[in-house]
Amino acid sequence: MCVLAVGVATAAFKATGPVLLGRRQLPVWLAWPVALLAPAVLAALVVTQAVGADRAIVADARLAGLGAGAAAVALRAPLLVVVAVAAATAALVRLI
């Protein structure tokens, strides 16, 4: 639910630019940081969900899955493979 809410908020935030600016372009000094906002928010959500639990940092199967998924991304695997590798790694760590 949180990811959906942030996704909607991000889309709304991105839509306000064209609505407020009309056909004008953003200044170059402002366009660069705005382009980095969505990936930064997504990364913060992923890390929070991977290691956060009850106001404490927890290293469990989720973190192992995140690491395996990151390795698959670094190897330029397709998205479906990345998700499968992360899920399988988390499942195997939970099994152990």
Secondary structure by P-SEA (a helix, b strand, c coil): caaaaaaaaaaaaaaaaaaaaccccccaaaaaaaaaaaaaaaaaaaaaaaccccccccccaaaaaaaaaaaaaaacccaaaaaaaaaaaaaaaaac
